[in-house]
């Protein structure tokens, strides 16, 4: 009994019984003839289950038996040279809840044949009872025994021994090595739930598979040779807390590059600070957080170091990227941290889109190369380059003249004008003549002048338009504004071009054509002779002998003609002017022609006080010509005897005047009052009606003052009335 208590107190009765069984050929009771063997077994058991053993009693933590008490050296300060011992870390354990539905029944066999001097149950240490494994409850000699399960998994166990074929730790096995396996898995970031018993259950299998999958091993869930070797490899890594290794220096540098700087001087020591940053890195990138710079962690570090900068990354070169983007006109909001966040991604995309790159939002090789290309451009402040001379010339052409002599130096003045240009045309304002800016400059130099442009040739365009009778308001700046556009449209419409308002090739060609016409001042051309003859016919005679010379006199008469007929007054016999001359000369309402409209013309002239002798035929003879000339002279028109458009317009104007018999107009009241003042009484109560009495008095007035008597208060009659009234007032003033 004392041996029994000793054995039981030291925790592994079942293992003792197993040893006895092996020595007794599978029997569960001890024969008297084998007392020596029994004593030896007891001694073995006492030694085996002494406090130095690895296995723990059922329900106890492995650490209570002294497991995991090896000391490690720890340096509290990351760069401290002296190392101090670190307290032992308690290892996680695995518990297995009893499942009443999963049981193991073990029948104990009696030894065959007679048994001499069979000891009592107490003397035989109850070896014929059920053996008790870890986590099992003893019920009776042949009763069923609850077997512990991991995470509810039910497994029938025929033996508590390791796999005799291979010695591989796997599901269902009990082995002292399982405790160590679990401890190691926990250390590496794959903790098995429970108290860390010797049982290899489903929870252990699951974590082993996770470990194998994580480290690229065959995920069979067993503690095979490859798996155990990998565990030992990682556990013996120099890149973990408490070790010193040259590779730690590089590790710290790389962590700092990725935004996980380790405090200190970057020594070879892998201390708590390094471990903390490794864990932070692992946590950030969803790695197993064990604080060891294992192969997976190192691979991820290398991947991030080599990968293009992208959203979510922490890298020191993100700071530089942000600075460069800001310098190039793409500022990233924030304080310039090493975090590549959504705003950085958005800004990178904007940069890529602006410079025609694939807008993937990452700092890939193409993007970084483009940044460096622009940063190294000679066409920015502080540099000298021959291309700067051309740049300055082009900027001046576009209305952004750089002060100075146009040297090769790209100074602050050039930068200011480049920025002004970029701002004007909605480009990124960085002051660098980058490819986008240069392309815009070239586009504007080659493009038709249009609204919003600044170009020196806009000045020339405005000058030419003004010379041709289309003046642009303003001081003739290089700005092509709305007024310029409006004037260009007027020019285009006048000359029958598409009125798009731009200085396109067709428009500029037309301008040059008119400017180079021989029928303008200072030129000689045979066509000038004909021009002078025609002008004379139309009432615009040019003094002189009608030579080929287009002098100032000819120019003056051309301008008179243009002004009279509502043309653009430029003094040039352009195609519009020549067409107008031809139209008037070709009208049927002139001497020698027969046309039905001549009858209407004669009737209208008669109504207005210019009757044509005859029967009012369709023939436009000398009398008709004479009356037309008389009409033109009376109303201040150019006298040519031709019923041109101005003459016909004046006839229609008088015939439709409201100041004639049968019409009403507010001005009629004043007319009656004015006539009353001059002695031509119409009414004591003047109304707006222009009646027969008013017509009679108007005719009387016209007759008295030698005007054409038509009874219409036309412009000549009204002018005479006002002149007389003015004279009367002056005389009255003098008399008083």
Beta strands, then each sheet from edge to edge (+ up, - down):
strand 1: 72-74
strand 2: 84-86
strand 3: 98-105
strand 4: 144-148
strand 5: 243-244
strand 6: 269-270
strand 7: 383-384
strand 8: 409-410
strand 9: 453-454
strand 10: 479-480
strand 11: 523-524
strand 12: 549-550
strand 13: 663-664
strand 14: 689-690
sheet 1: 1+ 2-
sheet 2: 3+ 4-
sheet 3: 5+ 6-
sheet 4: 7+ 8-
sheet 5: 9+ 10-
sheet 6: 11+ 12-
sheet 7: 13+ 14-
end
